[in-house]
Amino acid sequence: MTAARVVVVAGKGGVGKTTVTAVLARAAAADGRRVLVVELDGKPTIDEMLPARPGHDLTVMHLSAPEALEEYLNDHGFKRIAKRLNRTGVIDMVGTAAPGIDDVVVLGKIKALDLTGEYDLIVVDGPAAGHAVTFLTSAAALGQAARGGPVKAQADDVLELLGDPDRCVAVLVTLPETTPVNETIETAFALEEQVGIGLGPVVVNAVDVGAALPGADERAEVLRDRPPDEAHALEYAAAYRQSRRAMEREAIDRLATGLPLRQIHLGTVAARAGLTADDIDALADGLIDDEIGT
């Protein structure tokens, strides 16, 4: 998964895209890599997931389109007015007037970070699947619209990055459920056809990877001396979990059929108020030590 230097993580909202970004980054840092996480949505959650750890070279950067566009203007001779444009909202208007330019400058910034050689791996917490295709196709559209100049050059450089599987891959995140699996398959084909970006393994998040449940006879033996209400509740819980596992297996099998890519399975973590940094570490250790996947 980390053979490329830039990994763009994308997935439908609610599938755990930011969690997977944090797990990949932590696993790579634990493996001795210099890792940069680029967060695009302005969410501070990932900072809490990735605190400093001894011996880990891991940095989190929050990158917004206005900031990237301001830096782009600075680098192209507009340093004096760039800050004024940002304060007055003109930079936001530029992004609206030239669709795709904000995505291109963000991708251009990621390309520039890759070229510095300071990081072995850049993990991008990308947009939700619905916007992932337009985010990654913006360079092609803008490159075709612009006949020349720095904008076209920027778009061409981004396309070169996205089209080189040794430099950049997209990692899609899904849940073992019908709707997320359907959207993941559609997004994968759209990315390959419209962007030409290489696809890494699909990460199936929140999979029930616990031990096999006991059979009916064994459950009956265990529950024989329990109070009736408790025995009924436990039997109901076991039946529900069996049903849930069957549904997950069906979704995972359909994903394998519709999208012949390696799958990485992350287990469900019981958390009342969101995952902690320790939870992320445990999931990352699973990727390194057990090579969870199919």
RAUR-V493378 format. One record per residue. N is the residue number from 1. OMEGA is omega in whole degrees, -180 to 180 (999 if undefined). D_CENTER is the distance of its C-alpha to the mean C-alpha in Angstrom with 1 decimal. Layout:
<<N,OMEGA,D_CENTER> <N,OMEGA,D_CENTER>>
This chain:
<<1,-177,12.1> <2,176,12.9> <3,176,15.9> <4,-178,14.6> <5,178,14.6> <6,178,11.7> <7,178,8.2> <8,-178,6.2> <9,-178,2.5> <10,179,4.2> <11,179,6.3> <12,179,9.7> <13,177,10.5> <14,-179,11.4> <15,179,9.4> <16,-178,7.9> <17,-179,4.2> <18,176,5.9> <19,-179,7.8> <20,176,5.7> <21,-179,4.9> <22,-179,8.6> <23,179,9.7> <24,-179,8.9> <25,-179,10.5> <26,180,13.3> <27,180,14.0> <28,179,14.4> <29,178,16.5> <30,179,18.6> <31,175,19.2> <32,-180,20.8> <33,173,18.4> <34,-169,18.4> <35,172,14.8> <36,173,13.6> <37,178,10.6> <38,-179,10.6> <39,-171,10.0> <40,-172,11.1> <41,179,12.2> <42,-179,14.8> <43,-179,13.7> <44,-175,15.5> <45,-174,13.8> <46,175,11.7> <47,179,15.2> <48,179,16.6> <49,-173,14.2> <50,175,14.8> <51,179,18.6> <52,176,20.6> <53,180,21.6> <54,177,24.7> <55,-180,24.2> <56,177,20.5> <57,-173,19.9> <58,-179,16.7> <59,175,16.4> <60,178,14.3> <61,174,15.0> <62,-174,14.7> <63,178,15.2> <64,180,16.8> <65,178,18.3> <66,179,21.9> <67,180,21.6> <68,180,20.4> <69,176,23.2> <70,178,25.7> <71,178,25.0> <72,178,25.3> <73,177,28.6> <74,-176,29.8> <75,-178,29.2> <76,170,31.2> <77,-179,34.3> <78,-174,33.6> <79,-176,33.2> <80,-174,36.1> <81,-175,35.0> <82,-179,31.2> <83,178,31.2> <84,179,33.8> <85,-180,31.8> <86,-179,28.8> <87,-176,31.1> <88,179,32.8> <89,-178,29.7> <90,-180,30.6> <91,176,27.3> <92,179,25.6> <93,178,28.4> <94,179,27.7> <95,179,24.1> <96,-177,25.7> <97,-180,28.6> <98,-176,26.6> <99,178,23.7> <100,-176,20.7> <101,179,22.1> <102,177,19.8> <103,-178,16.7> <104,-179,18.7> <105,176,19.7> <106,178,16.2> <107,177,15.2> <108,177,18.7> <109,178,18.1> <110,177,15.1> <111,-180,17.5> <112,178,20.2> <113,178,18.3> <114,-176,17.8> <115,179,21.5> <116,-178,22.7> <117,-178,22.2> <118,-174,21.5> <119,174,18.2> <120,-178,17.6> <121,174,13.8> <122,179,11.7> <123,-177,8.0> <124,174,6.9> <125,-170,5.0> <126,-179,5.9> <127,175,8.1> <128,-173,8.7> <129,-179,9.6> <130,180,13.2> <131,-177,12.8> <132,-178,10.3> <133,180,13.5> <134,177,15.8> <135,-175,13.7> <136,177,13.7> <137,-176,17.2> <138,-178,18.7> <139,179,20.0> <140,-180,21.9> <141,-178,23.4> <142,178,24.5> <143,178,25.7> <144,-178,27.9> <145,-177,29.2> <146,-179,30.2> <147,-179,33.1> <148,178,32.9> <149,-175,32.4> <150,180,29.6> <151,178,27.2> <152,179,27.6> <153,178,27.3> <154,-180,24.0> <155,180,22.7> <156,178,24.1> <157,179,22.6> <158,179,19.1> <159,178,19.9> <160,177,21.1> <161,-175,17.9> <162,-176,15.8> <163,-179,18.5> <164,-176,18.9> <165,176,16.9> <166,-179,18.2> <167,-170,16.5> <168,172,13.2> <169,174,11.1> <170,176,8.2> <171,-179,6.2> <172,-179,6.4> <173,178,6.2> <174,171,9.7> <175,179,12.6> <176,-178,15.9> <177,-171,17.5> <178,-174,19.2> <179,177,17.6> <180,179,13.9> <181,178,15.0> <182,-178,17.1> <183,179,14.6> <184,179,12.2> <185,180,15.3> <186,-179,16.3> <187,-179,13.2> <188,-180,13.3> <189,178,17.0> <190,180,16.7> <191,180,14.4> <192,-175,16.8> <193,-173,19.9> <194,-176,19.3> <195,-176,17.2> <196,180,18.0> <197,177,14.8> <198,-180,14.5> <199,174,12.1> <200,177,11.1> <201,174,11.4> <202,178,10.0> <203,175,8.8> <204,-173,11.2> <205,174,10.9> <206,177,14.1> <207,176,16.5> <208,-177,20.2> <209,-179,20.9> <210,-180,24.1> <211,180,27.6> <212,179,29.4> <213,178,31.4> <214,179,35.2> <215,-176,37.3> <216,-178,39.6> <217,-180,42.7> <218,178,41.0> <219,-180,39.5> <220,179,43.0> <221,-179,44.5> <222,-173,42.1> <223,-172,42.6> <224,-175,46.4> <225,180,47.5> <226,173,44.9> <227,-175,46.1> <228,-179,45.7> <229,180,43.2> <230,180,40.9> <231,179,41.3> <232,-179,40.4> <233,180,37.3> <234,178,36.1> <235,178,36.9> <236,180,35.0> <237,179,31.9> <238,179,32.2> <239,179,32.7> <240,-178,29.6> <241,177,27.4> <242,180,28.9> <243,179,28.3> <244,180,24.6> <245,178,24.2> <246,178,25.9> <247,179,23.7> <248,-179,20.5> <249,178,22.2> <250,-180,23.2> <251,180,19.8> <252,178,18.4> <253,180,21.5> <254,176,21.1> <255,179,17.5> <256,179,19.1> <257,-177,21.9> <258,-176,20.2> <259,-174,17.5> <260,176,19.0> <261,176,16.1> <262,178,15.8> <263,171,14.1> <264,-178,12.7> <265,173,13.8> <266,-177,13.0> <267,176,16.2> <268,177,16.9> <269,179,17.8> <270,-179,20.7> <271,-178,20.1> <272,-174,22.4> <273,179,20.8> <274,-178,17.1> <275,177,15.8> <276,177,17.6> <277,178,17.1> <278,176,19.2> <279,178,17.1> <280,179,14.1> <281,-179,16.7> <282,178,18.0> <283,178,14.8> <284,177,14.3> <285,178,18.0> <286,179,17.6> <287,-176,15.3> <288,-171,18.0> <289,-173,21.1> <290,-176,20.9> <291,-179,18.4> <292,177,17.4> <293,179,16.9> <294,999,19.0>>
